[in-house]
Amino acid sequence: MSFVSTGIAESSSACDRLSTPVETPKRYVVPPGHGRSVRDALTHARVDPGAVAEGRVFVGRKRVLREDEPLREGDVVEIAAALPASADLQVTILARTEDLVAVDKPAGIPTIPDHAGAAHALTALTARALGVNPRRLHPTSRLDRDVSGVVVFALTRAAAARLMDARARGEYERRYVAIATSAPEPARGVWSEAIGRAADPRLRKVGGRDPAPAQTRYAACAHAPGGQTMLSVAPVTGRTHQIRAHAAHVGASLLGDRAYGAPARIVLPSGQVLEPRRIALHALRVVVPGDPGGSPLTLRAPVPRDLRELWSALGGDARSWDLSATCA
């Protein structure tokens, strides 16, 4: 087995560049006599046809692949906001073997293409760094847009199947560190409530519609003077938004996670106002099987500077980060 480590870098620049769209989303309803193709709709909506190649154009929930795709009167064309150019964005390759690659995902970009397009997604950026077709990359787990940390891609279908089997056997270990708005009770344990869909179909909720079993191990590792708590978290299952939904359910929403009840701002006793720009959740370590019969691979991504600075601004002890890697 070959194993290449290419170093680790800490940077919030990618997140900063992606935090604000350069234009607003647009919605266009095809009126009578205004053309019958996507290209016509984009022309009338004053949108650059290049939005199709960027993967930002949808008819209903279907992504448009060609400018000449036909439309019907009354069709709703949605054009997602463009993000800053991704040409200068880079990802840090943590390690690569013959059939796996691990990268350090910054907060602010999706793991796979979303409504904002494909060029800025982690899959595309990683493929560009490796010089391969993005279709070769199979994400074996996904991090939400505003979550950072280790993501492992399989480079072959056989490797993807191997890691999927490992997850089913409990041999795909993930360790996260988070900053919660408050301390959970008890301070250590397992959240085992089933998670289903919330009223907003994009979100999840304990006891929501069509619930599925979910388990998350957690431990409170340190506390800031205002009650904010550093958590070490290890999901056993892999439900959508699992950590975020479980934490919110016990009244310990993660800082920056407004969708799950976290406040938009924190006012410190000094009067300083903190407004977290991302969810305070980071995939710190992943352990996966290596080549068949080989030793497991342990992959680590350093805690980003913005989370360290947030914890320090809250009055937390910087030494807590070392503890968080092992306290769960």
N, C-alpha and C positions, 0 to 999 in steps of 0.2 A: 504494500500500500504506500502510495506517495502522499506526503502531507506537507503543505506549504503554508507557512504563516507570513502574511504580508504586513503585519504591524497593526497598531490600533491608534486611532486619532480621535481626539475629543474636539467637537466643533458644533456650534449652534447656528452656523451661517446658513446651512441648507434650510433649516427650519425657518430662520428669519426671512429668507428670500421667498419662501412659499407661503408665508402666513397671510398674504393679502393678494387677492386676485387683481389682475390688471384691467379687468372689465367686469361688467355685471352680467348675470345670466339673462337669457332672452327666451321668450316664448312667442311662437308665431302660429296662428291658426290659418290654414289655407283657405282663402275666400274664393268665390266663383271667378273664373277667368284669370287667375293669377298664376298660371303655369301648373305643370303636373310633374315636376321633378324636384328633388331636394335642392339642386343648384338654383332653380327659380325661386324657391322659398328663401334661400339664403340671400339671394340678390335683393329681394323685396325687404328682407329683415335687416339689410345692410350689414351682413356678416361675411367675413372672409371665407371663401369656400375651403380654405386650408383647415378650417375647424373639423371637417370630415376626416381628413388624414390624422388629425390630432385625437380623434375619438370622442369629440365633445358634442356630437349631434345625435339626437334621439328622436324617433317617431314613436310616441307612446313610451314603452319601456325597452324598445329595441334600438340598439346602437346602429346608426347608419354607417355602411361600409363603402358606399359609392355615391358620388355626386349625382349620377343619373338615375338613382333609385326613384321609381314612380311614386307620386302622392295622389291622394284623392281630396276632393273638396271636404273641408272640415277636419282634416288630419291636423294634429297638434305636433308641431316641431319645436323641440326644446334644445337650446344651445347653452351648454354649461359655460360658466365663466372661464376664460383662459387664465392660466397661471403664468408666472414669469418663465422666460425661456429656460429649458432644462439643460442647455448645452454646457453650461459651466458647473452643473451639479455633479458631484461625485459621491460614491459610496465607499465605505471602508470595507475591504475584503478581510475578514478575520481569519479564514482558513479555507483551503481547497484540497479535496482529495480527487481521486479519479472520477467519482460520480456524485460528489456533494460539494456545495460551496456554502459557506456561512458568511453573512454580511451584517454590519452594524447599521440598522435602519434609523435614520433621524426622525424625530417627530415632525409632522407636517406634510408627509407624503404617504399615499396608500401603498399597501403591499402589492396589490394588483390593480389594473386599470379601473377607474371609476368614472362617474359622470363628468369629471373635469378632463378626462382624456387618458391617454396611455403613455405619452412620452415622459411624464414626470413620475410614473409609478416605479416602485423599487424593482420590479421585474425588469423593466426596460433599462433602468440605470445599471443594474447588475449585468445584464446581457451586454450592454455597451462596454462595461469595464472588462468583461471577459472576452469580448470579440466574438460572441455567439448569437444565434437567433434567439429572441426572447421565448419562442415556443419550446426551446429545450429546457427552460427552467420550470420546475414544478415546486411551488411553495409547499413545504410540509407542515407549516403552521402560518397563521397570519396575525399581524399586529394591526390594531386600528390605526387610522391616519395619525392621530395625535398621541400615539404611544411609540416609544423608542426601544431599541435593543436588538438582540440576536434573532435573525431569521435564517432558517436553513432551507436551501433549495436543493432538490434532487436534480441531477443532470440527465438521468435516464429513467425510463418507466420502471425498470427493475429496482432502482434505488428508491423511487417513490413508494413502490409496493413494500419494500423492506422496512421503510420508516413508518408506513401506515400500520404494518403488522406490529412494529415495536410500540406504537402508541396504544394499540389494542391490548398488548401484554403489559403495559405499564412500564416499559423500558425506554420511554422518551421523556426525560426529565426536564422540566422548565421551572426556573426560579426567577421570580420578579421581586422588585423592590418598589414600594409605593409610599406616598405621603397622603395620609387620610386626614379628613377634617377633624376627627375625634378618635378616641381610643375605643376599639370594640370590646365587648364584654362577652365571655371572659377574654383575657389578654392573649390566649393561645387556644387553638382548637381547629375544628373542621366545619366549614359552612357546607351543609349538605342539602339545602333546599333546592327543589326542582326549579328550573328556569324556563319560562315560556315567553310568548310575544306580548309586548305591551300594546296599549291603544295606538301608539305611534308604531307602525310596522317596522320602522328602522331601529327600534329599541327593544330591550328585553326586560323581563320583570319576574321576580320570584313569584311563583304561583300564577303566572300569566297564561295566556291561551296556548294550548297544545304543549304543556310543560314536558321537559325532558330531564332525566336525572343529572345532577351536577354536584361535584365535590371540589372544594377548594381548601387546602391547608393554609393556615395563616398564623402569624405570631407578631405581636407588638414588640418592636425592638428598642424604640427610644421615643421620647416625648419632647416637644418644644414647650416653652413656657405658656403659650396660648392654648395648649391642649392638642395641637396637631400631632399626629403620631406616625412614625416611620414603621411600615409593615414589611415583613418578609412573607411572600405569598407563593404558593406552589399549587397550581391547578392540577387536579387529578384527571378530570374530564376536560373537554375542549369546547364548551358551548360558546356561542357568540356573546361577547361582552360579559363573559362569566364573572371575572374578578370585579368588574365595575358594578354589575347588578348585585352580586352578593354583598359587596361592601356597602352599597347604598341601602340595602335591605336592613342592615343592622345599624344604620345611622352613622356610618363611617365613610361617606362618599369621598372619593379621591379628589384632592385639590385640582382645580381646573376642569373638572368633569361636570359642567353645567347641565348636561343632558340627564345626569343622574343625581341632581340635587345639590351639587356643590355651589357655594356662593360665587358670584362674579368677582368679588373683591374681598380682601382681608385688611382690616384697619388695625394696625399694631398700636400698643400703648403709647408709642412715641408719636403717633399721628401718621406714620408712614403708611401708604396704601399699596398693597400688593395685588396685582391683577395677573394671575397665572395665564399664560398664553397657550398652554398645552396641558394634557392630562398628566398628572404626576405619577406615572406608571412606566417602569422600564424593565425590559426582559434582560436580566443581568447574566444569567447562565442557562445554557442548554446542554444536555448530555444526550447523545444519540449513538446508536450502534455505528461502527465504522464499516469497513469492508466485511463481507461475510466471514465469520470466524476470527475477525480482528478485534482489537481492543476498542472500548467505547471512546468516542471523541467528546472532550469537554470544551465547550466554546463559550467565551466570555466577552461581553461588551462593557466597557467602563461606564460608570454613571455619568451622564452628560453634565456639562458645566451649568446649564440652566437649572437643573434640579438641585445641584449642590448649592448654588447661589440662593435658590428659594429656601432651602432648609436653613441655611445660615441666616438669611434675612428674618426667618421666623424665630431665631434664637437657638436653633438646634446645634448640638455638638457635631462638628465635622467628623469626629471619630466614629459616629454612629453608622456611617456607611460601611465600614469594615465589618461591624457586627451584623448588619442586615444580611450579609451574604451567607451567614451560617445559623441564624437564630431560629429559623422555622424548623 
